[in-house]
Amino acid sequence: MSVNNPVFGTIPRQSVVGMENEWVKMFDPPKADPPTPDMVTPTNPVPEVMAATGMQAVPSPAHTLERQLMHGMKMPTWDGAKELVFFVFRDPTNPTASGGVYPAPTTRVPRGAIFHGHTQGSGPPPHTIHWHGIEPTPINDGVGHCSMEIGDYTYQWQPNFIGTYFYHCHRNTVQHFNFGLYGLLPIMPPDAYFATLDNPAIPIGACRDGKFRTAANLSIIRGPTGGAVPMVAGSGSGFEGALIANPYPGFIGGLLTDPDPLRQFPTNPHAMTVPYDVEAIWVLADRDSVWSDLAEDARTTFPAHGPHPGIDDDFARKPGRDGFFAFNQFNPDYWFVTGVPVKAHRGGTGTVDPAGAPPAGGGLPDGLIPPALNSGISGTQVAISAKVGQTILVRCLNGAYDVIDVTFPLDVTVIAWDGRALGVPPFGFNHPYMVPAGTPIHLSVARRFDALIRSDSEVNGVATVKFLSARHGGQAGTAPVAVTAEIPINIVWAAPTVSSISGSVFGSRAGEPLPGVTMVLTSDTGRQTVVTDASGNYSFAGLANGRYTIIPNLAGFQFFPREREATIVGADQTGQFFRGRAT
Amino acid sequence: MKTGLDRCQLSRRDFLKYSVGGLAAIVVGSKLGWLMQTPAYAAVQTHTIELEIGDAIKQMVTHNSIHNAECYFWVYKCAQPVINPNAEVPGPTIFATQGDTVNITVTNLLDEPHAFFIPGVVASGPIPPVQNAPNNVWTKSFKVPATVSGALLYYDNLNEPVNRMMGLHGAFIIMPDFTAPPPGGAGNKWTPYHNPTANVQALFNAFGNPDIWPGLAWGEGGDNPAPHPPTPAFRTYIWLDHQASPNLFAEVGNFTPGEDYPAAQFVDIFLNSPFDATNSSNFKGAQYFTVNGQSGHFSHNNPHITPMLKVGEPCVVHILNAGLWMHSMHLHANHFYVTSINGMVQTNPLWLDVFNIHPLDRVDYVIPYMRPPDVPNARGIGRPDTVLQSPGNALIPGSVPHPVWPPSEELDFSIPSKIGVTIPGVGGLTALDAAGNAIDLGVQLSPLCYPMHDHSEPSQTAQGGNYNLGLIAGMNITGDRNLPGGVTEFPNDPDHVPPNTARASAEPHSM
């Protein structure tokens, strides 16, 4: 026995005779421009809403998104040491994206709308768009070997589940995905965007009640089981502890099949949704600058079939046409969070500065993702800056070939994975869970989680993102940490001295004001008094955020309630009424 | 000259015959009769297994007569029962029922000790090398524990992880006794586990529920329109991941006879071989990435690896990682539930489209095989609603108003187009076979083809490049059990789903 004379001889390769068509298509699928089969009329309102603001041209055809690929561009690394080659999507109808952007524009679609995405491939082929997590028919799934590479084609699907997805080129994916041909794809509630078309006062992306919402079932949040039941990296296992009261206000339960009370949609668009005040997008990415240096051609080491498939195909185990043959050797040395560089070298720890000037910073105005690159939505963050008491939604995608462990400095609630909200009937054979501060959330490439955060005290910290080498098994403790990224999270009380507490005191007869009542306001920071006026009204102005107690006092009177609690979170608290009765 | 159809049908059978090698299965005992009738396995029933440990050269995926693309392996060859004339890597898949008895003999034909090990079930310890013959044989009769259900890796645990990485591994699947009623009382349907959690039991109970997932329960088979054979019950697939390094494996094979190749050195070279942009022929890291020993076309289009089922026919995929890399295995067309991780049935099973598979992980994906949910339908909430109506597309010849599912126009498309078929914007493609005869390279988009691939994409390569010849499988949709007209087989390309591959009718329904 030996390598030269093995006991069992040779294990023959399978023949491709009779399967040459499938064989060839696997590595060299044809470029095609077919009309969309089984086509229905698109209804996606997003391009129209964008056009109404001037952020893009009026879509033609109507309700059709435009995404072209690809455009090559070079960007300096944060340390100025290199220029990285990026492959990027462009949108010729959108001036902000017409030259190509990295990451690609965030594409949002309301659940239930018919999406049409027109795309053309140009520059070095091959290309497709795969709408990752969206599950349509194969020709609309954008996998070259299962349908075709483009060409010119209009993809069609109807998103059925609210949540976080992404889109990317699915040809020569090992290179095209890593080099930047991807963007986030959040599926929004059914009435988002339609609400703005109906009523321009509704912020773009908000629902018809004016609130931004996402899918969740917050009636069954559980915490860690503790004890003998371990948490298993990346799973929901180990979170069977006691039920946790839902800390996120405004959650609407019900069933997805409940009728729409306003009869605008087939079902209640807000069933099983929760409003959020702040949204952050974390697309975590890694790059190997040597790939960029040596394989800047988008066709690098891409095989082609020969005249006799299975006999003389253009394969190689020698250097490819561009002299590069090492896509199995990935050694990342630059990292990004939603396009913002992580300022660290291999093995180090670095923060992200979304608002900073490039190349070390992200160059995002005010640190926010521009609405023109965000399907019109304003205010989406990378580093989190929020107020105490606000609900924060983090959409996190691992777009890195390594595995990541994300650790938050405060408790968070995982409400969805991969575009599937946890615990939502009839598919809810699971439930949302609270991940305590300091406990990592583990996710390999292409996984997405949606997490909610709400703090009732100030936080000045960072989420740490450890990139664990997938080649070395991708597990904390054994795989090397390629880099640690820090994403700032700042949660502060709303600006002080802007809020008031006010109300009225009435007598025992309906509508009878009670003037001259001394109102005592107490909090951790002190005590103050005012007296009700002739109409029985009172007001405490210039109050900072916090919890307050109000107690009325007038000799010879008893008050109901005896006292009131009021909490100020950046907004006036009105309507603090009392009724007094002579004793 | 043969017609394209003749050639395809003939060679398709050849393809099936060869490709079954790595998936040949041994069924222990008599309680898994349904497996014997499952076309996904060339199964042989026995209580007695004889394995031989030897070495072999395997021709890997890259397919070009001027490139040999070979890799040296150590393998468990199945000597008895004879399920495959060739050795293979991985070793044969072994299915067993809890409580059954396995009589196993392992003969070591290599020149250093090797072992057969199933964690928590059986361990041979070192089996002496061939020089010690006839004492190079280990025999054991063991009972399959009633406390384990799901997939396990059997492997050689000596000199870890070298012997395992060199190819000495395979899948050992333990199933509950499906001839008994499902645990937990009336109303419950079968799961792959003797100890399902409440959520996993509820999940499997929902298969076949007309409001959620109409069609078959997992443990239920069903009839199909003639001439198609019935759909078997307990649809189960194995995706066993591995990474191979021809240069390093050859170095191990050529190491001093009778001495172990140093394990730490093996791991270091396998994982940390220095970067070499242009000379992959000297690279000692992983060059091939396999599912059940196959890559690219050979796994993706293989009906023994990639499920080819109809809407309404849920299946279970046991995923095992015998290698050292992590794989992030992403399925298109359906989200799957992760119901078990490393033997722990999940209390909170996530519904995902991708999950992390670490080295030696054992993870179960349960695929509902629902209609791809983002096909346009009435309410757009992921339920089995009536689909929308296409008004027709004037650009498609003959297009008339019709429902968007089944996607009748798409099922009719061939890309590239078949000779004689005209689709606007789609060209045809021809090539030559070895004898110089013309080959039509047209591929019909039926059955509906979807991949499962590692999204940690460096594994989507072979020999450092050659995109899409890496770790990939998939799921194909060949029909729909839930159409208004009844159980329907799509007009599938005969290359893909030959109607006569099943060997007998399915087991009587068992739920």
Chai-1 contact restraints between the chains, C-beta under 6 A:
chainA,res_idxA,chainB,res_idxB,connection_type,confidence,min_distance_angstrom,max_distance_angstrom,comment,restraint_id
A,M1,B,D55,contact,1.0,0.0,6.0,A-B,restraint_1
A,M1,B,L110,contact,1.0,0.0,6.0,A-B,restraint_2
A,V3,B,Y72,contact,1.0,0.0,6.0,A-B,restraint_3
A,V3,B,A250,contact,1.0,0.0,6.0,A-B,restraint_4
A,V3,B,G253,contact,1.0,0.0,6.0,A-B,restraint_5
A,V3,B,N254,contact,1.0,0.0,6.0,A-B,restraint_6
A,P6,B,D55,contact,1.0,0.0,6.0,A-B,restraint_7
A,P6,B,A56,contact,1.0,0.0,6.0,A-B,restraint_8
A,P6,B,I57,contact,1.0,0.0,6.0,A-B,restraint_9
A,V7,B,G54,contact,1.0,0.0,6.0,A-B,restraint_10
A,V7,B,D55,contact,1.0,0.0,6.0,A-B,restraint_11
A,V7,B,L109,contact,1.0,0.0,6.0,A-B,restraint_12
A,F8,B,G54,contact,1.0,0.0,6.0,A-B,restraint_13
A,F8,B,A56,contact,1.0,0.0,6.0,A-B,restraint_14
A,F8,B,K77,contact,1.0,0.0,6.0,A-B,restraint_15
A,F8,B,A87,contact,1.0,0.0,6.0,A-B,restraint_16
A,T10,B,I57,contact,1.0,0.0,6.0,A-B,restraint_17
A,I11,B,A56,contact,1.0,0.0,6.0,A-B,restraint_18
A,I11,B,K58,contact,1.0,0.0,6.0,A-B,restraint_19
A,I11,B,N86,contact,1.0,0.0,6.0,A-B,restraint_20
A,I11,B,A87,contact,1.0,0.0,6.0,A-B,restraint_21
A,P12,B,Q59,contact,1.0,0.0,6.0,A-B,restraint_22
A,R13,B,Q59,contact,1.0,0.0,6.0,A-B,restraint_23
A,Q14,B,Y18,contact,1.0,0.0,6.0,A-B,restraint_24
A,Q14,B,S19,contact,1.0,0.0,6.0,A-B,restraint_25
A,Q14,B,F298,contact,1.0,0.0,6.0,A-B,restraint_26
A,V17,B,S11,contact,1.0,0.0,6.0,A-B,restraint_27
A,G18,B,R7,contact,1.0,0.0,6.0,A-B,restraint_28
A,G18,B,C8,contact,1.0,0.0,6.0,A-B,restraint_29
A,G18,B,S11,contact,1.0,0.0,6.0,A-B,restraint_30
A,G18,B,R12,contact,1.0,0.0,6.0,A-B,restraint_31
A,M19,B,F15,contact,1.0,0.0,6.0,A-B,restraint_32
A,E20,B,I439,contact,1.0,0.0,6.0,A-B,restraint_33
A,N21,B,L441,contact,1.0,0.0,6.0,A-B,restraint_34
A,N21,B,V443,contact,1.0,0.0,6.0,A-B,restraint_35
A,E22,B,N301,contact,1.0,0.0,6.0,A-B,restraint_36
A,W23,B,H297,contact,1.0,0.0,6.0,A-B,restraint_37
A,V24,B,L441,contact,1.0,0.0,6.0,A-B,restraint_38
A,K25,B,V443,contact,1.0,0.0,6.0,A-B,restraint_39
A,M26,B,G296,contact,1.0,0.0,6.0,A-B,restraint_40
A,M26,B,H297,contact,1.0,0.0,6.0,A-B,restraint_41
A,M26,B,N468,contact,1.0,0.0,6.0,A-B,restraint_42
A,F27,B,N468,contact,1.0,0.0,6.0,A-B,restraint_43
A,P30,B,P416,contact,1.0,0.0,6.0,A-B,restraint_44
A,A32,B,I415,contact,1.0,0.0,6.0,A-B,restraint_45
A,A32,B,G425,contact,1.0,0.0,6.0,A-B,restraint_46
A,A32,B,V426,contact,1.0,0.0,6.0,A-B,restraint_47
A,D33,B,G425,contact,1.0,0.0,6.0,A-B,restraint_48
A,P34,B,I423,contact,1.0,0.0,6.0,A-B,restraint_49
A,P34,B,G425,contact,1.0,0.0,6.0,A-B,restraint_50
A,P34,B,V426,contact,1.0,0.0,6.0,A-B,restraint_51
A,P35,B,N393,contact,1.0,0.0,6.0,A-B,restraint_52
A,P35,B,L395,contact,1.0,0.0,6.0,A-B,restraint_53
A,P35,B,I396,contact,1.0,0.0,6.0,A-B,restraint_54
A,P35,B,P424,contact,1.0,0.0,6.0,A-B,restraint_55
A,P37,B,E409,contact,1.0,0.0,6.0,A-B,restraint_56
A,P37,B,E410,contact,1.0,0.0,6.0,A-B,restraint_57
A,D38,B,S390,contact,1.0,0.0,6.0,A-B,restraint_58
A,D38,B,V404,contact,1.0,0.0,6.0,A-B,restraint_59
A,D38,B,P407,contact,1.0,0.0,6.0,A-B,restraint_60
A,D38,B,E409,contact,1.0,0.0,6.0,A-B,restraint_61
A,D38,B,E410,contact,1.0,0.0,6.0,A-B,restraint_62
A,M39,B,S390,contact,1.0,0.0,6.0,A-B,restraint_63
A,M39,B,N393,contact,1.0,0.0,6.0,A-B,restraint_64
A,V40,B,P376,contact,1.0,0.0,6.0,A-B,restraint_65
A,V40,B,L388,contact,1.0,0.0,6.0,A-B,restraint_66
A,V40,B,S390,contact,1.0,0.0,6.0,A-B,restraint_67
A,G112,B,G380,contact,1.0,0.0,6.0,A-B,restraint_68
A,I114,B,P376,contact,1.0,0.0,6.0,A-B,restraint_69
A,G133,B,D353,contact,1.0,0.0,6.0,A-B,restraint_70
A,I134,B,D374,contact,1.0,0.0,6.0,A-B,restraint_71
A,E135,B,A333,contact,1.0,0.0,6.0,A-B,restraint_72
A,E135,B,P372,contact,1.0,0.0,6.0,A-B,restraint_73
A,E135,B,P373,contact,1.0,0.0,6.0,A-B,restraint_74
A,E135,B,D374,contact,1.0,0.0,6.0,A-B,restraint_75
A,P136,B,P372,contact,1.0,0.0,6.0,A-B,restraint_76
A,P136,B,D374,contact,1.0,0.0,6.0,A-B,restraint_77
A,P136,B,V375,contact,1.0,0.0,6.0,A-B,restraint_78
A,T137,B,P407,contact,1.0,0.0,6.0,A-B,restraint_79
A,T137,B,E410,contact,1.0,0.0,6.0,A-B,restraint_80
A,P138,B,L448,contact,1.0,0.0,6.0,A-B,restraint_81
A,P138,B,C449,contact,1.0,0.0,6.0,A-B,restraint_82
A,I139,B,E410,contact,1.0,0.0,6.0,A-B,restraint_83
A,D141,B,H332,contact,1.0,0.0,6.0,A-B,restraint_84
A,V143,B,P451,contact,1.0,0.0,6.0,A-B,restraint_85
A,C146,B,C449,contact,1.0,0.0,6.0,A-B,restraint_86
A,M148,B,I415,contact,1.0,0.0,6.0,A-B,restraint_87
A,W157,B,D374,contact,1.0,0.0,6.0,A-B,restraint_88
A,Q158,B,D374,contact,1.0,0.0,6.0,A-B,restraint_89
A,Q158,B,P376,contact,1.0,0.0,6.0,A-B,restraint_90
A,Q158,B,G380,contact,1.0,0.0,6.0,A-B,restraint_91
A,P159,B,D374,contact,1.0,0.0,6.0,A-B,restraint_92
A,N160,B,P373,contact,1.0,0.0,6.0,A-B,restraint_93
A,N160,B,D374,contact,1.0,0.0,6.0,A-B,restraint_94
A,N160,B,G380,contact,1.0,0.0,6.0,A-B,restraint_95
A,N160,B,G382,contact,1.0,0.0,6.0,A-B,restraint_96
A,F161,B,G382,contact,1.0,0.0,6.0,A-B,restraint_97
A,N172,B,Y467,contact,1.0,0.0,6.0,A-B,restraint_98
A,T173,B,E457,contact,1.0,0.0,6.0,A-B,restraint_99
A,V174,B,E457,contact,1.0,0.0,6.0,A-B,restraint_100
A,V174,B,Q460,contact,1.0,0.0,6.0,A-B,restraint_101
A,V174,B,Y467,contact,1.0,0.0,6.0,A-B,restraint_102
A,V232,B,I341,contact,1.0,0.0,6.0,A-B,restraint_103
A,G234,B,N356,contact,1.0,0.0,6.0,A-B,restraint_104
A,S235,B,I341,contact,1.0,0.0,6.0,A-B,restraint_105
A,G236,B,N348,contact,1.0,0.0,6.0,A-B,restraint_106
A,G236,B,L350,contact,1.0,0.0,6.0,A-B,restraint_107
A,S237,B,Q346,contact,1.0,0.0,6.0,A-B,restraint_108
A,F239,B,N348,contact,1.0,0.0,6.0,A-B,restraint_109
A,E240,B,T347,contact,1.0,0.0,6.0,A-B,restraint_110
A,L256,B,I381,contact,1.0,0.0,6.0,A-B,restraint_111
A,P266,B,R379,contact,1.0,0.0,6.0,A-B,restraint_112
A,T267,B,R379,contact,1.0,0.0,6.0,A-B,restraint_113
A,L294,B,A277,contact,1.0,0.0,6.0,A-B,restraint_114
A,T301,B,G465,contact,1.0,0.0,6.0,A-B,restraint_115
A,P303,B,N466,contact,1.0,0.0,6.0,A-B,restraint_116
A,P307,B,L432,contact,1.0,0.0,6.0,A-B,restraint_117
A,H308,B,L432,contact,1.0,0.0,6.0,A-B,restraint_118
A,P309,B,A431,contact,1.0,0.0,6.0,A-B,restraint_119
A,G310,B,H63,contact,1.0,0.0,6.0,A-B,restraint_120
A,I311,B,S65,contact,1.0,0.0,6.0,A-B,restraint_121
A,D313,B,N64,contact,1.0,0.0,6.0,A-B,restraint_122
A,F315,B,T62,contact,1.0,0.0,6.0,A-B,restraint_123
A,F315,B,N64,contact,1.0,0.0,6.0,A-B,restraint_124
A,F315,B,N466,contact,1.0,0.0,6.0,A-B,restraint_125
A,R317,B,H67,contact,1.0,0.0,6.0,A-B,restraint_126
A,R317,B,S280,contact,1.0,0.0,6.0,A-B,restraint_127
A,R317,B,S281,contact,1.0,0.0,6.0,A-B,restraint_128
A,R317,B,Q463,contact,1.0,0.0,6.0,A-B,restraint_129
A,P319,B,T278,contact,1.0,0.0,6.0,A-B,restraint_130
A,G320,B,G465,contact,1.0,0.0,6.0,A-B,restraint_131
A,G323,B,T278,contact,1.0,0.0,6.0,A-B,restraint_132
A,F324,B,A277,contact,1.0,0.0,6.0,A-B,restraint_133
A,F325,B,T278,contact,1.0,0.0,6.0,A-B,restraint_134
A,F325,B,S280,contact,1.0,0.0,6.0,A-B,restraint_135
A,F325,B,G464,contact,1.0,0.0,6.0,A-B,restraint_136
A,F325,B,G465,contact,1.0,0.0,6.0,A-B,restraint_137
A,A326,B,A277,contact,1.0,0.0,6.0,A-B,restraint_138
A,A326,B,G464,contact,1.0,0.0,6.0,A-B,restraint_139
A,F327,B,P458,contact,1.0,0.0,6.0,A-B,restraint_140
A,F327,B,T461,contact,1.0,0.0,6.0,A-B,restraint_141
A,F327,B,G465,contact,1.0,0.0,6.0,A-B,restraint_142
A,N328,B,P458,contact,1.0,0.0,6.0,A-B,restraint_143
A,N328,B,T461,contact,1.0,0.0,6.0,A-B,restraint_144
A,N328,B,G464,contact,1.0,0.0,6.0,A-B,restraint_145
A,Q329,B,F275,contact,1.0,0.0,6.0,A-B,restraint_146
A,F330,B,P458,contact,1.0,0.0,6.0,A-B,restraint_147
A,Y401,B,S456,contact,1.0,0.0,6.0,A-B,restraint_148
A,V403,B,M326,contact,1.0,0.0,6.0,A-B,restraint_149
A,W417,B,L350,contact,1.0,0.0,6.0,A-B,restraint_150
A,W417,B,L352,contact,1.0,0.0,6.0,A-B,restraint_151
A,D418,B,L352,contact,1.0,0.0,6.0,A-B,restraint_152
A,D418,B,D353,contact,1.0,0.0,6.0,A-B,restraint_153
A,R420,B,H335,contact,1.0,0.0,6.0,A-B,restraint_154
A,R420,B,W351,contact,1.0,0.0,6.0,A-B,restraint_155
A,P426,B,I212,contact,1.0,0.0,6.0,A-B,restraint_156
A,F429,B,N199,contact,1.0,0.0,6.0,A-B,restraint_157
A,F429,B,A202,contact,1.0,0.0,6.0,A-B,restraint_158
A,F429,B,L203,contact,1.0,0.0,6.0,A-B,restraint_159
A,F429,B,P349,contact,1.0,0.0,6.0,A-B,restraint_160
A,N430,B,N348,contact,1.0,0.0,6.0,A-B,restraint_161
A,N430,B,P349,contact,1.0,0.0,6.0,A-B,restraint_162
A,N430,B,L350,contact,1.0,0.0,6.0,A-B,restraint_163
A,S444,B,S328,contact,1.0,0.0,6.0,A-B,restraint_164
A,S444,B,N356,contact,1.0,0.0,6.0,A-B,restraint_165
A,V445,B,S328,contact,1.0,0.0,6.0,A-B,restraint_166
A,V445,B,H455,contact,1.0,0.0,6.0,A-B,restraint_167
A,V445,B,S456,contact,1.0,0.0,6.0,A-B,restraint_168
A,A446,B,S328,contact,1.0,0.0,6.0,A-B,restraint_169
A,A446,B,H330,contact,1.0,0.0,6.0,A-B,restraint_170
A,A446,B,V354,contact,1.0,0.0,6.0,A-B,restraint_171
A,A446,B,H455,contact,1.0,0.0,6.0,A-B,restraint_172
A,R447,B,V354,contact,1.0,0.0,6.0,A-B,restraint_173
A,A470,B,M326,contact,1.0,0.0,6.0,A-B,restraint_174
A,A470,B,S456,contact,1.0,0.0,6.0,A-B,restraint_175
A,R471,B,L271,contact,1.0,0.0,6.0,A-B,restraint_176
A,R471,B,W325,contact,1.0,0.0,6.0,A-B,restraint_177
A,H472,B,L271,contact,1.0,0.0,6.0,A-B,restraint_178
A,G473,B,M326,contact,1.0,0.0,6.0,A-B,restraint_179
A,G473,B,H358,contact,1.0,0.0,6.0,A-B,restraint_180
A,G473,B,P359,contact,1.0,0.0,6.0,A-B,restraint_181
A,G474,B,M326,contact,1.0,0.0,6.0,A-B,restraint_182
A,G474,B,H358,contact,1.0,0.0,6.0,A-B,restraint_183
A,Q475,B,H358,contact,1.0,0.0,6.0,A-B,restraint_184
